[in-house]
Amino acid sequence: MSHDHSHMEILRGLLEGQLLGVLGTQHEGEPYTSLVGFAATPDLKQLLFATGRSTRKLANLEADARASMLVDNRRNRSTDFTEASAATAIGAVEEIQEQERPDFERLFLAKHPHLESFVRSPSCVLLRLRVSVYMVVTHFQQVIELHIDP
């Protein structure tokens, strides 16, 4: 990833500083969004999140793995129009396999220790969004695409 340094700093700040993101999936062509706790891998190539096995978001992802996740730093103030930043990650989601789970679980729980009992329950699935591109928006209308090397 060789990108403009300031946009990478903004992206890293959003992904490290925010606890929640909005996951976008689809069901039969209709959009569906869910609020999820997430954690980014250090290289920013993957966003981790957890969900229950019986959730609509998981059913949607099993039918179509393409997804997006919006992370922003808005504070619900009028100044957000000029001061807030947002990043949309676009990619495909897959379940973390058993052999990888301990490392990814540790990374996720370092950011969300309050979710430990949920994440370690048998009904929880740990997922990763493999990011292909980030769309970073600053100052209301400045948009830059940051493509992620596979």
Buried (B, 14 or more C-beta within 10 A) or exposed (E): EEBEEEBBEBBBEBBEEBEBBBBBBBBEEEEBBBEBBBBBBEEBBBBBBBBEEEEEBBEBBEEBBBBBBBBBBEEEEEEBEEBBBBBBBBBBBEBBEEEEBEEBBEBBBEBBEEBEEBBEEEEBBBBBBBBBEBBBBBEEEEEBEBEBEE
